[in-house]
Amino acid sequence: MGKKYYQEDIECAPREEISKWQSEGLVRSVRNAYENSEYYRGKMEERGVKPSDVKGVEDIHKLPFVSKEDLREAYPYGLLCRPLSECVRIQSTSGTTGRRVIAFYTQHDIDAWEECCARAIVAAGGTRDDVVQVSYGYGLFTGGAGLNGGSHKLGSLTLPMSSGSTERQIQFMQDLGTTILCCTPSYAAYLGETVSEKGLKGTIKLKAGIFGAEAWSEEMRRDIEEKLGIKAYDIYGLTELEGPGVGYECEEQRGMHICEDQFIAEIIDPNTGETMPDGEKGELVFTSLNKEAFPMIRYRTRDICVLSHEKCSCGRTHVRMAKPMGRSDDMLIIKGVNVFPSQIETVLINNGYSPNYQLVVDRVNNADTLDINVEMNQEMFSDTLSEISARERALVGALKGFLGIYARVHLVSPKSIERSEGKAKRVIDKRKLY
């Protein structure tokens, strides 16, 4: 039986000590940004704030927000706070529009990041005796690098598989007895689907999975758990902050513990920027406390969620964030109604469909339209045309009851929607082309 915590003195610290760390870290981080980044200094001066005005966490509201637009405007070196001679790595977002976001790391930054990922693996039941298969993409994407480093910190045997080559992934699971799988939830679903179809569930030894980098529903979690015979854990992170490991689930799975020795988390009203009280839904904002090369001050993630300081029975004292309910910038507004893809996924899985779907939003005669392509399983596909039409009508009704808007449903043949080995492409919004 392994340890319950990776760094118990940090993960279970009293709230008073956490607050002390955060105040000291905030003062240090603000000074680092102001003194070493002309871009940060300009934003603070525009707000009328100097480092001397920030004496602790209680002053964080004085500071300006930073957004992805700022990162693109300051690309590539505008937010860098250490000379390149002290930087040992960059990572980059997987975004394809506009300038990419590049994050810089000193060795200190990488060590802290990998410790956060090691905590996540231990929280999922990992020990040095486990075999950890890292099937996130490597390269510029942070997923592979972060969990790879966390597994090394813990001392587990690490399989740096990267994504893709599904047959090889399953072969290594069988041959080397993989016990923990790390990848995106959509790829985990694909692996589960393949394992189930080939009848291989009894040949693998997986006990847990650590899945992140994209939104996924509780229904999708249960589907993955059933197909792979595991307990599936959520992990949260952003390249802008460090990568995966900013927050992670414990065995209670009642939210992800945020590494509060490394970050301050806030919830704000996405429209006004005002701080929201504990338990209220809003936009998640992070401030890094110890990053040297690329500090983030009040970074607006655009993720919509809730924070809770309620005591967790696992013993960890760090604040928990709920699974993000969507992103304020990914939210679809269709006929005046706010729609998140995760809501549609919930309806599909609850009605017996797989999480393989695609949303096509368009505008016809000045009115929004929503078409949903949904894969059938093999049994459904063998039904008659009339039965398939009846299934489509039933799903239209279920979606309208849940979302409050009408969507056209198209049931398509099995495996006709392109599978994802990285982040799933769920939405095609043709309105952006006009």
Backbone hydrogen bonds, N-H to C=O, Kabsch-Sander energy under -0.5 kcal/mol:
donor,donor_aa,acceptor,acceptor_aa,energy
10,I,7,Q,-1.3
11,E,7,Q,-3.0
12,C,8,E,-2.2
13,A,10,I,-1.3
18,I,14,P,-2.0
19,S,15,R,-2.7
20,K,16,E,-1.7
21,W,17,E,-2.5
22,Q,18,I,-2.5
23,S,19,S,-2.4
24,E,20,K,-2.3
25,G,21,W,-2.8
26,L,22,Q,-2.6
27,V,23,S,-2.1
28,R,24,E,-2.0
29,S,25,G,-2.8
30,V,26,L,-2.7
31,R,27,V,-1.9
32,N,28,R,-2.2
33,A,29,S,-2.4
34,Y,30,V,-2.7
35,E,31,R,-2.6
36,N,32,N,-1.6
37,S,33,A,-1.6
39,Y,78,G,-0.9
41,R,37,S,-2.6
42,G,38,E,-2.3
43,K,39,Y,-1.9
44,M,40,Y,-2.4
45,E,41,R,-2.5
46,E,42,G,-2.1
47,R,43,K,-1.2
48,G,44,M,-0.6
48,G,45,E,-0.6
49,V,44,M,-2.9
53,D,50,K,-2.3
54,V,51,P,-1.7
55,K,53,D,-0.7
59,D,56,G,-2.2
60,I,57,V,-1.9
62,K,59,D,-1.9
63,L,60,I,-1.6
66,V,298,R,-2.3
71,L,67,S,-1.7
72,R,68,K,-2.1
73,E,69,E,-2.5
74,A,70,D,-2.6
75,Y,72,R,-0.8
78,G,74,A,-3.1
80,L,77,Y,-1.3
81,C,293,A,-2.8
86,E,83,P,-2.3
87,C,83,P,-0.5
87,C,84,L,-1.1
88,V,105,Y,-2.8
89,R,105,Y,-1.3
91,Q,103,A,-1.9
92,S,140,L,-2.4
93,T,101,V,-1.9
102,I,100,R,-0.6
103,A,91,Q,-2.7
105,Y,89,R,-2.2
110,I,106,T,-2.0
111,D,107,Q,-2.5
112,A,108,H,-2.1
113,W,109,D,-2.2
114,E,110,I,-2.8
115,E,111,D,-1.7
116,C,112,A,-1.7
117,C,113,W,-1.9
118,A,114,E,-2.2
119,R,115,E,-2.0
120,A,116,C,-1.6
121,I,117,C,-1.9
122,V,118,A,-2.3
123,A,119,R,-2.5
124,A,120,A,-1.0
125,G,122,V,-2.0
126,G,121,I,-2.7
130,D,127,T,-1.6
132,V,130,D,-0.6
132,V,157,L,-2.9
133,Q,131,V,-0.6
133,Q,180,I,-3.1
134,V,132,V,-0.7
134,V,159,L,-2.4
135,S,133,Q,-0.9
135,S,182,C,-3.3
141,F,138,Y,-0.7
144,G,137,G,-2.2
145,A,141,F,-0.7
146,G,142,T,-2.8
147,L,143,G,-1.9
148,N,144,G,-2.1
149,G,145,A,-2.3
150,G,146,G,-2.3
151,S,147,L,-2.4
152,H,148,N,-2.0
153,K,149,G,-2.4
154,L,150,G,-1.9
155,G,151,S,-1.6
156,S,151,S,-2.0
157,L,130,D,-1.8
159,L,132,V,-3.1
161,M,159,L,-2.1
162,S,134,V,-2.1
169,Q,165,S,-2.3
170,I,166,T,-2.3
171,Q,167,E,-2.1
172,F,168,R,-2.5
173,M,169,Q,-2.0
174,Q,170,I,-2.2
175,D,171,Q,-3.2
176,L,172,F,-2.5
177,G,173,M,-0.7
178,T,173,M,-1.0
179,T,131,V,-2.3
180,I,131,V,-2.1
181,L,208,A,-2.1
182,C,133,Q,-2.6
183,C,210,I,-1.2
188,A,184,T,-2.3
189,A,185,P,-2.4
190,Y,186,S,-1.6
191,L,187,Y,-2.8
192,G,188,A,-2.8
193,E,189,A,-2.4
194,T,190,Y,-2.3
195,V,191,L,-2.9
196,S,192,G,-2.5
197,E,193,E,-2.4
198,K,194,T,-2.1
199,G,196,S,-1.0
200,L,195,V,-2.5
203,T,200,L,-2.3
204,I,201,K,-1.0
207,K,179,T,-3.2
208,A,179,T,-1.9
209,G,231,K,-2.0
210,I,181,L,-2.9
211,F,209,G,-0.6
211,F,233,Y,-2.9
212,G,183,C,-0.9
221,R,217,S,-1.9
222,R,218,E,-2.3
223,D,219,E,-1.9
224,I,220,M,-2.4
225,E,221,R,-2.7
226,E,222,R,-2.2
227,K,223,D,-2.1
228,L,224,I,-2.5
229,G,225,E,-1.6
230,I,225,E,-1.0
231,K,207,K,-1.5
232,A,230,I,-0.5
233,Y,209,G,-3.5
235,I,211,F,-1.5
236,Y,247,G,-3.1
238,L,243,G,-0.7
241,L,238,L,-1.0
242,E,238,L,-2.6
243,G,238,L,-0.8
245,G,236,Y,-1.2
245,G,247,G,-0.5
246,V,236,Y,-1.3
246,V,243,G,-0.7
247,G,236,Y,-1.7
248,Y,257,H,-1.6
249,E,234,D,-2.0
250,C,255,G,-0.6
253,Q,250,C,-1.1
254,R,255,G,-0.5
256,M,321,M,-3.1
257,H,248,Y,-2.9
257,H,255,G,-0.5
258,I,319,V,-3.0
259,C,246,V,-2.5
260,E,258,I,-1.8
262,Q,259,C,-1.8
263,F,259,C,-1.6
264,I,287,T,-2.4
266,E,285,V,-2.6
268,I,283,E,-2.6
269,D,274,E,-2.7
273,G,269,D,-3.0
276,M,267,I,-3.7
279,G,307,L,-1.5
280,E,277,P,-2.0
282,G,305,C,-2.2
283,E,268,I,-2.9
284,L,303,D,-2.8
285,V,266,E,-2.7
286,F,299,Y,-2.0
287,T,264,I,-1.9
288,S,296,M,-2.7
289,L,262,Q,-2.6
290,N,262,Q,-0.6
297,I,295,P,-0.5
298,R,296,M,-0.6
299,Y,286,F,-3.6
300,R,66,V,-2.7
301,T,284,L,-2.2
301,T,299,Y,-0.8
302,R,284,L,-0.5
304,I,326,G,-3.0
305,C,282,G,-2.6
305,C,303,D,-0.6
308,S,320,R,-2.5
312,C,316,R,-0.8
315,G,312,C,-1.8
317,T,11,E,-2.3
318,H,11,E,-0.8
320,R,308,S,-2.5
321,M,256,M,-2.6
322,A,306,V,-2.8
325,M,304,I,-3.1
326,G,304,I,-0.5
328,S,302,R,-3.8
331,M,327,R,-1.6
332,L,339,V,-2.8
334,I,332,L,-0.7
334,I,337,V,-2.5
335,K,333,I,-0.5
337,V,334,I,-1.7
339,V,332,L,-3.3
343,Q,340,F,-1.4
344,I,340,F,-1.1
345,E,341,P,-2.3
346,T,342,S,-1.9
347,V,343,Q,-1.6
348,L,344,I,-2.3
349,I,345,E,-2.5
350,N,346,T,-2.3
351,N,347,V,-1.0
351,N,348,L,-0.7
352,G,349,I,-1.8
353,Y,348,L,-2.6
354,S,375,E,-0.6
357,Y,355,P,-0.9
358,Q,373,N,-1.9
359,L,426,R,-3.3
360,V,371,D,-3.0
361,V,359,L,-0.5
361,V,428,I,-2.7
362,D,369,T,-2.1
364,V,367,A,-2.8
367,A,364,V,-1.4
369,T,362,D,-2.9
371,D,360,V,-2.6
372,I,408,R,-3.0
373,N,358,Q,-2.6
373,N,371,D,-0.5
374,V,372,I,-0.6
374,V,410,H,-2.5
375,E,356,N,-1.9
376,M,412,V,-2.3
381,F,377,N,-2.1
382,S,378,Q,-0.9
382,S,379,E,-0.6
383,D,380,M,-1.9
388,I,384,T,-2.2
389,S,385,L,-2.4
390,A,386,S,-2.0
391,R,387,E,-2.1
392,E,388,I,-2.2
393,R,389,S,-2.2
394,A,390,A,-2.1
395,L,391,R,-2.3
396,V,392,E,-2.3
397,G,393,R,-2.1
398,A,394,A,-2.1
399,L,395,L,-2.5
400,K,396,V,-2.3
401,G,397,G,-2.2
402,F,398,A,-1.5
403,L,399,L,-3.3
404,G,399,L,-0.5
404,G,400,K,-2.0
408,R,370,L,-2.5
410,H,372,I,-2.8
412,V,374,V,-2.8
412,V,410,H,-0.5
416,S,413,S,-1.6
426,R,424,A,-1.0
428,I,359,L,-2.9
429,D,427,V,-0.5
430,K,361,V,-2.7
430,K,428,I,-0.9
432,K,429,D,-1.2
433,L,430,K,-1.6
434,Y,431,R,-1.2
